[in-house]
Amino acid sequence: MDRDFLIDLFSDFGPVTIRRMFSGFGISADGTNFALALRAGLYFRADETTIPLYEAEGSHPFQYQTRAKTVTVNSYWQLPARLFDDSEELSEWARAALAAAQRAALKKRAKARKAATPAAKKAAASKALPKKNRASKKKPSS
């Protein structure tokens, strides 16, 4: 797939940003990456809400080979081939993929915020102190 083909493919969806990524392209809208166009096909972002749609179509998650094993990336699923001929329905799937990507970004931000709580910061600071300083920071027992 080349850049011009992808621009045409997403024309009903709206403006997308297409960047070189791996052996193909990353496709994003509103600053959120929601699709990958690789030699093996077009993959949309999916989550527990949308994966059943892909499974019903007989689609599969993105996979790649390393020297030791096959890696499955369950967050990106191959777009059913029939959608390449139906730009209106492809746009619906793209909107669902963008929503899945946005939900994932929210979860990631919430997780990062939770890790940045005062208790977590205090624990991290304590771990950063050398052992002899940790002992001096302990409160004397009564």
N, CA and C atoms as a LAMMPS dump frame, in Angstrom:
ITEM: TIMESTEP
0
ITEM: NUMBER OF ATOMS
426
ITEM: BOX BOUNDS ff ff ff
-5.0000000000000000e+02 5.0000000000000000e+02
-5.0000000000000000e+02 5.0000000000000000e+02
-5.0000000000000000e+02 5.0000000000000000e+02
ITEM: ATOMS id mol type element x y z
1 1 1 N 0.839 -1.181 0
2 1 2 C 0 0 0
3 1 3 C 0.883 1.242 0
4 2 1 N 0.546 2.155 -0.851
5 2 2 C 1.312 3.395 -0.873
6 2 3 C 0.499 4.529 -0.243
7 3 1 N 1.163 5.63 -0.005
8 3 2 C 0.554 6.776 0.67
9 3 3 C -0.694 7.29 -0.059
10 4 1 N -0.644 7.416 -1.379
11 4 2 C -1.794 7.923 -2.135
12 4 3 C -3.001 6.998 -2.007
13 5 1 N -2.757 5.684 -2.055
14 5 2 C -3.846 4.72 -1.885
15 5 3 C -4.5 4.907 -0.512
16 6 1 N -3.689 5.083 0.522
17 6 2 C -4.225 5.243 1.878
18 6 3 C -5.006 6.546 2.02
19 7 1 N -4.518 7.602 1.418
20 7 2 C -5.237 8.883 1.467
21 7 3 C -6.614 8.725 0.825
22 8 1 N -6.674 8.067 -0.33
23 8 2 C -7.955 7.813 -0.988
24 8 3 C -8.846 6.913 -0.147
25 9 1 N -8.256 5.89 0.449
26 9 2 C -9.008 4.92 1.246
27 9 3 C -9.702 5.595 2.425
28 10 1 N -9.05 6.567 3.053
29 10 2 C -9.601 7.233 4.229
30 10 3 C -10.307 8.549 3.904
31 11 1 N -10.558 8.817 2.634
32 11 2 C -11.155 10.1 2.255
33 11 3 C -12.538 10.313 2.881
34 12 1 N -13.367 9.282 3.006
35 12 2 C -14.682 9.431 3.644
36 12 3 C -14.565 9.568 5.165
37 13 1 N -13.517 9.044 5.732
38 13 2 C -13.3 9.116 7.175
39 13 3 C -12.943 10.535 7.608
40 14 1 N -12.099 11.168 6.833
41 14 2 C -11.642 12.511 7.17
42 14 3 C -10.136 12.596 7.063
43 15 1 N -9.577 13.73 7.431
44 15 2 C -8.128 13.896 7.288
45 15 3 C -7.351 12.965 8.221
46 16 1 N -6.331 12.353 7.671
47 16 2 C -5.451 11.482 8.444
48 16 3 C -4.007 11.904 8.201
49 17 1 N -3.168 11.585 9.162
50 17 2 C -1.735 11.799 9.024
51 17 3 C -1.118 10.436 8.779
52 18 1 N -0.298 10.349 7.756
53 18 2 C 0.327 9.079 7.399
54 18 3 C 1.833 9.253 7.517
55 19 1 N 2.431 8.451 8.409
56 19 2 C 3.876 8.531 8.649
57 19 3 C 4.525 7.183 8.404
58 20 1 N 5.74 7.213 7.934
59 20 2 C 6.523 5.987 7.767
60 20 3 C 6.696 5.315 9.106
61 21 1 N 6.474 4.008 9.144
62 21 2 C 6.613 3.253 10.377
63 21 3 C 6.918 1.807 10.03
64 22 1 N 7.936 1.243 10.649
65 22 2 C 8.333 -0.137 10.404
66 22 3 C 8.491 -0.36 8.898
67 23 1 N 7.764 -1.339 8.368
68 23 2 C 7.861 -1.615 6.932
69 23 3 C 6.67 -1.03 6.184
70 24 1 N 6.024 -0.048 6.769
71 24 2 C 4.841 0.534 6.14
72 24 3 C 4.56 1.918 6.677
73 25 1 N 3.294 2.129 7.115
74 25 2 C 2.859 3.439 7.576
75 25 3 C 2.038 3.328 8.85
76 26 1 N 2.148 4.355 9.685
77 26 2 C 1.258 4.537 10.819
78 26 3 C 0.234 5.577 10.403
79 27 1 N -1.016 5.347 10.743
80 27 2 C -2.096 6.248 10.338
81 27 3 C -2.738 6.813 11.597
82 28 1 N -2.839 8.138 11.655
83 28 2 C -3.399 8.766 12.841
84 28 3 C -4.383 9.86 12.471
85 29 1 N -5.227 10.171 13.444
86 29 2 C -6.183 11.278 13.323
87 29 3 C -6.197 11.98 14.67
88 30 1 N -6.251 13.273 14.656
89 30 2 C -6.256 14.061 15.891
90 30 3 C -5.087 13.69 16.811
91 31 1 N -3.944 13.354 16.235
92 31 2 C -2.759 13.036 17.016
93 31 3 C -2.745 11.645 17.627
94 32 1 N -3.712 10.812 17.292
95 32 2 C -3.797 9.463 17.854
96 32 3 C -3.635 8.429 16.752
97 33 1 N -2.641 7.564 16.911
98 33 2 C -2.406 6.505 15.93
99 33 3 C -3.481 5.423 16.1
100 34 1 N -4.192 5.099 15.019
101 34 2 C -5.259 4.113 15.11
102 34 3 C -5.147 2.995 14.073
103 35 1 N -4.179 3.068 13.175
104 35 2 C -4.055 2.047 12.139
105 35 3 C -2.61 1.892 11.7
106 36 1 N -2.304 0.694 11.208
107 36 2 C -0.995 0.385 10.644
108 36 3 C -1.206 -0.206 9.256
109 37 1 N -0.517 0.319 8.285
110 37 2 C -0.541 -0.236 6.933
111 37 3 C 0.825 -0.871 6.705
112 38 1 N 0.831 -2.2 6.68
113 38 2 C 2.082 -2.942 6.535
114 38 3 C 1.995 -3.843 5.315
115 39 1 N 3.11 -4.459 4.971
116 39 2 C 3.107 -5.379 3.824
117 39 3 C 2.019 -6.441 3.959
118 40 1 N 1.795 -6.87 5.198
119 40 2 C 0.836 -7.941 5.443
120 40 3 C -0.62 -7.466 5.4
121 41 1 N -0.864 -6.171 5.352
122 41 2 C -2.233 -5.677 5.281
123 41 3 C -2.449 -4.419 6.091
124 42 1 N -3.713 -4.094 6.271
125 42 2 C -4.111 -2.911 7.023
126 42 3 C -4.679 -3.383 8.36
127 43 1 N -4.147 -2.838 9.444
128 43 2 C -4.539 -3.238 10.791
129 43 3 C -5.089 -2.045 11.538
130 44 1 N -6.237 -2.241 12.188
131 44 2 C -6.867 -1.187 12.974
132 44 3 C -6.707 -1.477 14.457
133 45 1 N -6.632 -0.433 15.251
134 45 2 C -6.549 -0.561 16.702
135 45 3 C -7.845 -1.195 17.206
136 46 1 N -7.721 -2.126 18.131
137 46 2 C -8.885 -2.824 18.67
138 46 3 C -8.728 -2.986 20.176
139 47 1 N -9.844 -3.161 20.855
140 47 2 C -9.84 -3.436 22.287
141 47 3 C -10.987 -4.383 22.603
142 48 1 N -11.256 -4.588 23.892
143 48 2 C -12.28 -5.559 24.276
144 48 3 C -13.651 -5.217 23.703
145 49 1 N -13.888 -3.963 23.374
146 49 2 C -15.162 -3.539 22.782
147 49 3 C -15.26 -3.923 21.311
148 50 1 N -14.165 -3.793 20.579
149 50 2 C -14.222 -3.989 19.125
150 50 3 C -13.686 -5.331 18.631
151 51 1 N -12.895 -6.02 19.423
152 51 2 C -12.332 -7.308 18.973
153 51 3 C -13.409 -8.284 18.51
154 52 1 N -14.576 -8.373 19.197
155 52 2 C -15.615 -9.295 18.706
156 52 3 C -16.056 -9.021 17.26
157 53 1 N -16.021 -7.763 16.821
158 53 2 C -16.37 -7.429 15.434
159 53 3 C -15.378 -8.064 14.459
160 54 1 N -14.1 -7.994 14.811
161 54 2 C -13.058 -8.573 13.96
162 54 3 C -13.163 -10.097 13.948
163 55 1 N -13.41 -10.669 15.115
164 55 2 C -13.545 -12.126 15.204
165 55 3 C -14.726 -12.611 14.369
166 56 1 N -15.837 -11.864 14.398
167 56 2 C -17.015 -12.235 13.614
168 56 3 C -16.736 -12.209 12.118
169 57 1 N -15.785 -11.386 11.709
170 57 2 C -15.408 -11.284 10.295
171 57 3 C -14.331 -12.303 9.915
172 58 1 N -13.848 -13.058 10.896
173 58 2 C -12.779 -14.025 10.628
174 58 3 C -11.406 -13.384 10.546
175 59 1 N -11.288 -12.198 11.082
176 59 2 C -10.023 -11.469 11.062
177 59 3 C -9.097 -11.982 12.155
178 60 1 N -7.827 -11.577 12.074
179 60 2 C -6.812 -12.034 13.025
180 60 3 C -5.989 -10.859 13.512
181 61 1 N -5.412 -10.978 14.712
182 61 2 C -4.533 -9.901 15.201
183 61 3 C -3.222 -9.876 14.425
184 62 1 N -2.57 -8.742 14.496
185 62 2 C -1.272 -8.565 13.842
186 62 3 C -0.254 -9.513 14.466
187 63 1 N 0.549 -10.159 13.625
188 63 2 C 1.605 -11.053 14.091
189 63 3 C 2.874 -10.789 13.298
190 64 1 N 3.998 -11.016 13.968
191 64 2 C 5.276 -10.947 13.267
192 64 3 C 6.211 -11.997 13.855
193 65 1 N 7.217 -12.34 13.081
194 65 2 C 8.166 -13.382 13.461
195 65 3 C 9.461 -12.772 13.975
196 66 1 N 9.977 -13.35 15.038
197 66 2 C 11.344 -13.071 15.455
198 66 3 C 12.109 -14.366 15.185
199 67 1 N 13.376 -14.383 15.478
200 67 2 C 14.135 -15.617 15.264
201 67 3 C 13.638 -16.735 16.165
202 68 1 N 13.153 -16.372 17.336
203 68 2 C 12.776 -17.375 18.324
204 68 3 C 11.293 -17.718 18.358
205 69 1 N 10.428 -16.777 17.961
206 69 2 C 8.996 -17.032 18.136
207 69 3 C 8.134 -16.131 17.258
208 70 1 N 6.838 -16.414 17.276
209 70 2 C 5.845 -15.567 16.631
210 70 3 C 5.24 -14.681 17.703
211 71 1 N 5.222 -13.377 17.454
212 71 2 C 4.671 -12.415 18.398
213 71 3 C 3.304 -11.971 17.891
214 72 1 N 2.305 -12.025 18.761
215 72 2 C 0.958 -11.581 18.424
216 72 3 C 0.681 -10.269 19.141
217 73 1 N 0.223 -9.28 18.378
218 73 2 C -0.1 -7.963 18.927
219 73 3 C -1.622 -7.842 18.914
220 74 1 N -2.249 -8.128 20.05
221 74 2 C -3.708 -8.166 20.126
222 74 3 C -4.381 -6.802 20.046
223 75 1 N -3.604 -5.736 20.074
224 75 2 C -4.214 -4.408 20.012
225 75 3 C -4.426 -3.916 18.579
226 76 1 N -3.927 -4.653 17.583
227 76 2 C -4.165 -4.304 16.177
228 76 3 C -4.666 -5.538 15.443
229 77 1 N -5.81 -5.394 14.769
230 77 2 C -6.437 -6.507 14.048
231 77 3 C -6.571 -6.164 12.575
232 78 1 N -6.43 -7.191 11.744
233 78 2 C -6.477 -6.978 10.296
234 78 3 C -7.881 -6.577 9.85
235 79 1 N -7.924 -5.542 9.039
236 79 2 C -9.188 -5.062 8.501
237 79 3 C -9.738 -6.091 7.513
238 80 1 N -11.015 -6.467 7.64
239 80 2 C -11.591 -7.407 6.674
240 80 3 C -11.47 -6.871 5.249
241 81 1 N -11.073 -7.729 4.341
242 81 2 C -10.822 -7.33 2.95
243 81 3 C -12.039 -6.707 2.284
244 82 1 N -13.238 -7.136 2.647
245 82 2 C -14.451 -6.608 2.002
246 82 3 C -14.611 -5.107 2.204
247 83 1 N -13.997 -4.553 3.244
248 83 2 C -14.153 -3.135 3.546
249 83 3 C -13.364 -2.228 2.602
250 84 1 N -12.411 -2.79 1.875
251 84 2 C -11.656 -1.975 0.919
252 84 3 C -12.555 -1.476 -0.211
253 85 1 N -13.68 -2.16 -0.428
254 85 2 C -14.616 -1.767 -1.483
255 85 3 C -15.798 -0.965 -0.958
256 86 1 N -15.845 -0.707 0.339
257 86 2 C -16.964 0.02 0.937
258 86 3 C -16.408 1.119 1.843
259 87 1 N -16.137 2.275 1.238
260 87 2 C -15.476 3.347 1.988
261 87 3 C -16.335 3.887 3.13
262 88 1 N -17.653 3.801 2.976
263 88 2 C -18.534 4.276 4.037
264 88 3 C -18.419 3.386 5.283
265 89 1 N -18.471 2.069 5.096
266 89 2 C -18.344 1.155 6.225
267 89 3 C -16.911 1.16 6.774
268 90 1 N -15.936 1.296 5.888
269 90 2 C -14.554 1.398 6.343
270 90 3 C -14.401 2.601 7.274
271 91 1 N -15.071 3.69 6.976
272 91 2 C -15.015 4.882 7.823
273 91 3 C -15.592 4.599 9.207
274 92 1 N -16.66 3.795 9.275
275 92 2 C -17.245 3.422 10.571
276 92 3 C -16.234 2.605 11.383
277 93 1 N -15.573 1.656 10.72
278 93 2 C -14.568 0.839 11.399
279 93 3 C -13.384 1.708 11.846
280 94 1 N -13.017 2.677 11.017
281 94 2 C -11.914 3.575 11.363
282 94 3 C -12.282 4.422 12.577
283 95 1 N -13.526 4.895 12.644
284 95 2 C -13.963 5.663 13.812
285 95 3 C -13.921 4.799 15.074
286 96 1 N -14.329 3.538 14.94
287 96 2 C -14.281 2.614 16.086
288 96 3 C -12.832 2.354 16.502
289 97 1 N -11.93 2.255 15.527
290 97 2 C -10.51 2.04 15.828
291 97 3 C -9.912 3.26 16.513
292 98 1 N -10.285 4.442 16.057
293 98 2 C -9.811 5.671 16.689
294 98 3 C -10.323 5.748 18.122
295 99 1 N -11.583 5.388 18.338
296 99 2 C -12.141 5.387 19.698
297 99 3 C -11.398 4.39 20.583
298 100 1 N -11.071 3.214 20.046
299 100 2 C -10.311 2.216 20.821
300 100 3 C -8.931 2.761 21.182
301 101 1 N -8.286 3.439 20.253
302 101 2 C -6.969 4.023 20.507
303 101 3 C -7.06 5.124 21.562
304 102 1 N -8.118 5.911 21.516
305 102 2 C -8.299 6.97 22.504
306 102 3 C -8.573 6.392 23.89
307 103 1 N -9.357 5.304 23.962
308 103 2 C -9.598 4.643 25.256
309 103 3 C -8.291 4.103 25.828
310 104 1 N -7.46 3.524 24.971
311 104 2 C -6.169 2.988 25.416
312 104 3 C -5.28 4.114 25.942
313 105 1 N -5.298 5.256 25.269
314 105 2 C -4.486 6.397 25.716
315 105 3 C -4.969 6.911 27.07
316 106 1 N -6.283 6.937 27.286
317 106 2 C -6.823 7.368 28.578
318 106 3 C -6.395 6.423 29.694
319 107 1 N -6.453 5.118 29.428
320 107 2 C -6.031 4.13 30.428
321 107 3 C -4.557 4.314 30.759
322 108 1 N -3.756 4.558 29.745
323 108 2 C -2.316 4.728 29.94
324 108 3 C -2.039 5.969 30.79
325 109 1 N -2.754 7.065 30.498
326 109 2 C -2.579 8.295 31.273
327 109 3 C -3.023 8.114 32.72
328 110 1 N -4.134 7.407 32.934
329 110 2 C -4.625 7.165 34.288
330 110 3 C -3.632 6.317 35.074
331 111 1 N -3.048 5.345 34.416
332 111 2 C -2.054 4.488 35.053
333 111 3 C -0.82 5.306 35.444
334 112 1 N -0.395 6.196 34.554
335 112 2 C 0.769 7.045 34.829
336 112 3 C 0.471 8.001 35.977
337 113 1 N -0.75 8.531 36.024
338 113 2 C -1.137 9.434 37.105
339 113 3 C -1.145 8.704 38.435
340 114 1 N -1.67 7.49 38.425
341 114 2 C -1.736 6.687 39.644
342 114 3 C -0.328 6.4 40.162
343 115 1 N 0.59 6.134 39.252
344 115 2 C 1.975 5.872 39.634
345 115 3 C 2.652 7.122 40.182
346 116 1 N 2.121 8.278 39.864
347 116 2 C 2.721 9.539 40.295
348 116 3 C 2.073 10.079 41.57
349 117 1 N 1.334 9.251 42.312
350 117 2 C 0.715 9.7 43.555
351 117 3 C 1.803 9.986 44.582
352 118 1 N 1.496 10.78 45.606
353 118 2 C 2.507 11.101 46.62
354 118 3 C 3.121 9.857 47.276
355 119 1 N 2.32 8.844 47.565
356 119 2 C 2.859 7.63 48.194
357 119 3 C 3.858 6.945 47.258
358 120 1 N 3.537 6.912 45.977
359 120 2 C 4.437 6.286 45.004
360 120 3 C 5.732 7.099 44.88
361 121 1 N 5.605 8.42 44.895
362 121 2 C 6.797 9.273 44.811
363 121 3 C 7.679 9.082 46.034
364 122 1 N 7.046 8.98 47.23
365 122 2 C 7.799 8.787 48.462
366 122 3 C 8.54 7.448 48.431
367 123 1 N 7.857 6.409 47.954
368 123 2 C 8.48 5.086 47.859
369 123 3 C 9.655 5.125 46.881
370 124 1 N 9.482 5.807 45.763
371 124 2 C 10.555 5.901 44.775
372 124 3 C 11.735 6.677 45.34
373 125 1 N 11.46 7.74 46.089
374 125 2 C 12.53 8.533 46.68
375 125 3 C 13.278 7.711 47.732
376 126 1 N 12.545 6.935 48.495
377 126 2 C 13.163 6.091 49.514
378 126 3 C 14.091 5.068 48.886
379 127 1 N 13.673 4.492 47.765
380 127 2 C 14.504 3.502 47.068
381 127 3 C 15.761 4.151 46.496
382 128 1 N 15.671 5.441 46.19
383 128 2 C 16.803 6.135 45.589
384 128 3 C 17.877 6.481 46.62
385 129 1 N 17.511 6.514 47.904
386 129 2 C 18.491 6.845 48.936
387 129 3 C 19.456 5.688 49.157
388 130 1 N 20.707 5.99 49.428
389 130 2 C 21.634 4.919 49.792
390 130 3 C 21.171 4.276 51.099
391 131 1 N 21.541 3.017 51.326
392 131 2 C 21.064 2.276 52.487
393 131 3 C 21.381 2.972 53.804
394 132 1 N 22.584 3.551 53.969
395 132 2 C 22.926 4.186 55.241
396 132 3 C 22.019 5.383 55.516
397 133 1 N 21.588 6.112 54.47
398 133 2 C 20.684 7.248 54.661
399 133 3 C 19.264 6.795 54.968
400 134 1 N 18.868 5.64 54.474
401 134 2 C 17.532 5.128 54.76
402 134 3 C 17.383 4.883 56.254
403 135 1 N 18.404 4.332 56.868
404 135 2 C 18.339 4.027 58.288
405 135 3 C 18.179 5.31 59.103
406 136 1 N 18.855 6.37 58.717
407 136 2 C 18.77 7.614 59.463
408 136 3 C 17.427 8.314 59.263
409 137 1 N 16.702 7.955 58.201
410 137 2 C 15.396 8.565 57.925
411 137 3 C 14.299 7.898 58.738
412 138 1 N 14.553 6.704 59.291
413 138 2 C 13.523 5.993 60.047
414 138 3 C 13.255 6.721 61.346
415 139 1 N 12.001 6.667 61.774
416 139 2 C 11.613 7.286 63.035
417 139 3 C 12.098 6.419 64.18
418 140 1 N 12.539 7.047 65.256
419 140 2 C 12.959 6.253 66.412
420 140 3 C 11.748 5.577 67.03
421 141 1 N 11.948 4.367 67.513
422 141 2 C 10.838 3.638 68.107
423 141 3 C 10.675 4.078 69.548
424 142 1 N 9.428 4.082 70.019
425 142 2 C 9.152 4.544 71.367
426 142 3 C 9.15 3.439 72.37
